[in-house]
Amino acid sequence: MRAKENRNGDSMFGILSDSILKNIYGTLGNLEKSCNKSKECWNESTSGFNYIQKPYKPYLGEKFNGLMFAGINLNGGNNDLKAIDNLVNGAKHDLNEGKYNIFKQDGYRGSSFYYYIPLLSFLYYSYSNSNDKFISEGELTKEQIISGFEYCGLTNFIKCSTNSPDGRSTPSKSMYDNCINKFIKELDIIKPKALVIFTFFNHPSLLADCFDGFSVISKKERYRVQRNNNYYILELEHPISTAITRERKYQIYSNAVYELVELQRTA
């Protein structure tokens, strides 16, 4: 699936305007206070943190190639409509310094999440456009990995980000129930070719809970691919949820991406 174009030839994913975002989420202000579902989502167990929860825009690379990544939500409050863009810029900086655990700082060991997003995006772009495969991680330069941000998109299922007692920003059930339709509206505008979610290990039923009509067309030890007509979803284990070596992780992730491309080609 490709995004529609406007009269100037700009893709719709490049002009996801504030007005479109406001139409989806009902407000550009504080979701905790202004969203029409705020009372259901921000109940007694999660309210009172006084964070600003703005409905940030999805990030979309300048050369978006149809691969969209989706996380659960951001960790902590968000007061910027360009929150994910800012995170991507920070990740680019860390990657340029050769870092693997991104955003590492005092009290936080960092996460490889923003390392694997551009890496997998680059692998998808290279194989789907030039049939180039990279058998080992060592074949890739940091410049190639960083360039993966140009070809992918990034958003979240849920726009609010709670500061839960477990320190993992765990959303309430109401947040899942109320935000998923708004998330789907984003995808309807962006029209990606495939959605990648890192939920296979901790949330194996998330896809079934949120989407109708998908069927599993490939299932391996640590990932699976589902399809609904020509729309694909690749479910992976989260990079910090699995206790396997980095080398093994690359082999699993790269194999998953290459298989996704092959499934798309033979559909």
C-alpha positions in Angstrom: 0.0 0.0 0.0 1.3 3.5 -0.8 0.2 6.8 0.6 -2.0 9.1 -1.5 -0.4 12.2 -2.9 -1.6 15.8 -2.9 -1.5 18.2 -5.8 2.1 19.1 -5.1 3.2 15.5 -5.2 3.9 15.4 -1.5 2.9 12.2 0.2 0.1 12.3 2.7 2.4 10.9 5.4 4.5 14.0 5.0 1.7 16.4 5.8 0.1 14.8 8.9 -0.9 18.2 10.0 -2.0 19.4 13.5 -5.6 19.6 12.3 -5.5 15.9 11.2 -3.9 15.0 14.5 -6.5 17.0 16.4 -9.3 15.3 14.5 -7.9 11.9 15.5 -7.3 12.6 19.2 -9.8 15.3 19.8 -7.3 17.8 21.1 -3.7 19.1 20.8 -3.6 19.9 24.5 -3.2 17.7 27.5 -4.8 14.3 26.8 -5.1 13.5 30.5 -7.4 16.5 30.9 -8.9 17.1 27.4 -9.3 13.7 25.7 -13.0 12.5 25.6 -11.8 9.2 27.2 -9.6 10.8 29.9 -11.8 9.9 32.8 -11.8 6.2 31.8 -8.1 6.0 31.2 -6.8 8.2 34.0 -8.5 6.5 36.9 -7.4 6.6 40.5 -4.6 4.1 40.0 -2.8 6.2 37.3 -3.9 9.8 37.9 -2.3 12.5 39.9 1.1 12.6 38.2 0.4 15.9 36.6 2.2 15.1 33.4 1.4 16.8 30.1 0.2 14.1 27.6 0.1 15.7 24.2 -0.9 13.6 21.1 2.6 13.6 19.5 2.8 13.1 15.7 4.1 9.8 14.2 7.7 10.1 13.0 8.0 9.5 9.3 11.4 9.5 7.5 11.9 11.7 4.4 12.2 8.6 2.2 9.5 6.5 3.9 9.6 3.0 2.3 6.4 1.6 3.9 7.8 0.0 7.1 6.1 1.3 10.2 7.3 0.5 13.7 5.0 0.8 16.7 5.8 0.7 20.4 3.3 0.6 23.3 3.9 4.2 24.5 6.5 6.7 25.6 8.1 6.3 29.0 7.0 9.3 31.2 5.2 12.4 30.3 5.2 14.1 26.9 4.7 17.9 26.3 5.8 18.1 22.7 3.9 17.3 19.5 7.2 16.4 17.9 8.2 14.1 20.8 9.2 11.1 18.6 11.1 13.3 16.1 13.1 14.6 19.1 13.8 11.0 20.2 14.9 10.0 16.7 17.3 13.0 16.6 18.7 12.0 19.9 19.1 8.4 18.8 20.9 9.5 15.6 23.4 11.4 17.8 24.1 8.3 20.0 24.4 6.0 17.0 26.9 8.4 15.4 29.0 8.0 18.5 28.8 4.2 18.1 26.5 3.5 21.0 24.3 0.4 21.2 22.4 1.3 24.3 20.7 4.5 23.3 20.0 7.4 25.8 22.3 5.9 28.5 22.6 8.2 31.4 22.9 8.1 35.2 20.3 5.8 36.6 19.4 4.4 33.2 21.4 1.8 31.3 19.9 2.9 28.0 18.0 0.7 25.5 18.8 -0.9 22.2 15.3 -0.3 21.0 16.3 2.8 19.0 19.3 0.9 17.7 17.3 -1.9 16.1 14.6 0.3 14.6 16.9 2.0 12.0 18.9 -1.2 11.6 15.9 -3.3 10.6 14.6 -0.4 8.5 17.9 -0.4 6.5 17.8 -4.1 6.1 14.2 -4.0 4.8 15.1 -1.1 2.4 18.2 -2.7 1.1 16.7 -6.1 0.5 13.4 -4.9 -0.9 15.0 -2.4 -3.3 18.3 -3.9 -4.2 18.3 -7.5 -3.1 21.2 -6.8 -0.8 21.5 -9.0 2.3 23.8 -8.5 5.2 24.6 -11.8 6.8 26.3 -10.4 9.9 25.9 -7.2 11.9 29.6 -6.5 11.4 29.0 -5.8 7.7 27.0 -2.7 8.5 28.5 0.8 9.1 27.0 3.2 11.6 26.1 5.5 8.7 24.1 2.7 7.1 22.3 2.0 10.3 21.5 5.7 10.9 20.2 6.0 7.4 17.5 3.5 8.3 15.6 6.3 9.9 15.1 7.9 6.5 13.0 4.9 5.3 10.8 4.0 8.2 8.0 5.4 10.4 7.5 5.2 14.1 4.5 5.6 16.3 2.9 4.1 19.4 -0.4 2.3 20.2 -1.1 4.6 23.1 -0.4 8.3 23.4 -0.6 8.7 27.1 2.4 7.6 29.2 1.9 6.7 32.8 4.5 6.7 35.5 3.5 3.3 36.9 4.9 1.8 40.1 6.8 -0.9 38.2 8.8 1.8 36.4 7.8 0.5 33.0 5.2 3.0 32.1 2.5 0.3 32.0 -0.8 1.6 30.4 -4.1 0.8 31.9 -6.5 -1.6 30.1 -8.7 1.4 29.3 -5.8 3.1 27.5 -5.5 0.1 25.3 -9.2 -0.1 24.7 -9.7 3.6 24.0 -6.6 4.5 22.0 -6.3 1.6 19.6 -9.0 3.0 17.2 -7.1 6.3 17.1 -3.9 4.4 16.4 -5.6 2.6 13.5 -6.8 6.0 12.1 -3.2 7.1 12.0 -2.3 4.0 10.0 -5.3 4.6 7.6 -3.7 8.0 6.8 -0.1 6.8 6.6 -0.9 3.5 4.7 2.2 1.5 5.5 3.1 -1.7 3.7 4.0 -3.5 7.0 3.8 -2.8 10.7 6.5 -4.0 13.0 5.8 -4.5 16.7 8.1 -5.7 19.4 5.4 -7.4 21.5 5.8 -11.1 20.7 7.5 -12.0 24.0 5.5 -10.1 26.6 2.2 -9.4 24.8 1.6 -12.3 22.4 -2.1 -11.6 22.2 -1.9 -7.8 21.6 -2.5 -8.1 17.8 -5.5 -10.3 18.2 -6.9 -7.9 20.8 -6.5 -4.9 18.6 -7.1 -6.0 15.0 -9.6 -8.2 13.1 -9.1 -10.4 10.0 -5.3 -11.2 10.3 -4.0 -14.7 10.0 -0.6 -16.1 10.8 1.3 -17.0 7.6 4.7 -17.7 9.2 5.7 -18.5 12.8 9.2 -19.1 13.9 10.8 -19.5 17.4 11.0 -15.8 18.2 8.8 -14.0 15.6 5.7 -14.4 13.4 4.2 -12.7 10.4 0.5 -12.1 10.0 -1.4 -10.8 7.0 -4.7 -9.4 6.1 -4.9 -9.1 2.3 -1.8 -7.2 1.3 -1.2 -5.7 4.7 1.5 -7.4 6.9 2.4 -7.3 10.6 5.7 -8.6 11.8 5.8 -9.4 15.5 9.2 -9.6 17.2 10.5 -10.1 20.7 11.5 -6.8 22.2 15.3 -6.4 22.1 15.5 -5.9 25.8 13.0 -8.7 26.7 15.0 -11.7 25.5 18.2 -13.2 27.0 20.0 -14.2 23.9 23.4 -13.0 22.5 23.5 -9.9 20.3 24.8 -12.0 17.4 21.8 -14.4 17.8 19.5 -11.5 18.0 20.7 -10.0 14.8 20.3 -13.4 13.0 16.7 -13.7 14.2 15.8 -10.1 13.4 17.4 -10.0 10.0 15.9 -13.4 9.0 12.5 -12.0 10.0 12.9 -8.9 7.9 14.1 -10.9 4.9 11.3 -13.4 5.2 8.8 -10.5 5.4 10.1 -9.1 2.1 9.9 -12.5 0.5 6.3 -13.0 1.6 5.4 -9.6 0.2 7.0 -10.4 -3.1 5.2 -13.7 -3.5 1.7 -12.5 -2.4 
